[in-house]
Amino acid sequence: MKTKWTSALLLTSALLTGGFFSTSTLAQVAQPAESTQVQPSAAQDTNRISINTATAEELARELSGIGPKKAQRIVEYRTENGPFTSAEQLKDVYGIGERLFTMNSDKIAL
């Protein structure tokens, strides 16, 4: 959106002042600067939560049907068995079955 506004302002300025500009100049200005791009954090990554790094509080807050007790079980399972190697492995945690997994499968990341 920012680049569209920049392009519109440059074009308007050139038309009003009678100035000239080349399309290559416009293309250079329209390119977003790499330093201004913000990389999403793990929590923001397409609104998914990492079952390998999230705290019990984060899991309970972000996953539907997962309260503090089930979230704590996820953390305990991870501590005892090592990191999850697949999202479906979450079903191995006591109290998390196919229904809860399916409800949250689009929110889960490793």
N, C-alpha and C positions, 0 to 999 in steps of 0.2 A: 504494500500500500504506500509505503514511504517513497518508493521509486516513482510511482505514478504521480504523486504530488510534485516531486522534484522535476519530473519531465514537464508537467503542466506549467509549473512556475517558469521554467526556462523558456518554454515556447511562448508563454504570455509576455514575458519580459522582452524577448526578441521581437515579437510582433508590435508591442507598444513603443519600443525605442527604435525600431527600424534596424536593429542589429542583426547580424548574421551569425549563424553557428553551423557547424557541420554535424552530420548524424553520428560521426565517430565520437565527437565531444559529448553529445547527448547520451550515447551508449556508455561512455566511461562514467558519467555522472550517475546514470541509472543503475550501474552495478553497485550492489551493497558492499560496503567495506567489510573485509573479513574480521577486523578487530571489533566491529559492532555486533557481530552475530553471537548470540548466547547459546551455548550448548545446554540442552536439557539435562537436569540431574536425573538420577535413577528413579526418583519418585515421579518426575514429570514425563519420563519417557513414555509417550503415548498413553498416559494415565495407567500405567502398569506398576505393580509393586513387586519387588524382588523378594521371593520367599527364602532366598539364601542370605539376605542382608538386613531385612526389615526387623524392627523390634516387635515385640508382642503388641505394644500399644498401636503401632502403625498398622499391623496386620488386622487388629480388631477394628480399627477405624476405617480402613479401606476396603475390606472384603465383606460382602453381604453374608449374613448368617454366621459370621465368625465373631464370637464374643471374646472376652478376656481369657477364659479358660481354654478354649480351642486354640486361640492365638498362642498361648503359653505352651500348649502341647506341640504346636508347629516348631517353636523355638527349641524345645527340649528334644524333639525328634532330630532336628538339624544338628544339635550339639552332640547327641549320642551317635548318630549315623553318618555324619559329615554332610556336605552340601547336597542339595537335591540335584539330581542329574537330569530329571525331566519334570515337567509340571504335573504329570499324572501321578508321580510318586507321592504327591500330596495326599492322595487317597489312602496311603499306608498309615497316615496319622489317625489315631483313634478318634472317632467322632466325625470324621470327614469322609463322606461317601460320595457316590456318583452325583447326587442332586446338588450338594454344596460345591463340588468341583465344577459341575456344568454351569452353575450360577456365576461362578467367578473366573472361569477359564480365560475370558477376555481381559481380565485385570491382572493376571499372573505372569510374572517374568522370573527368569532364573537369575 
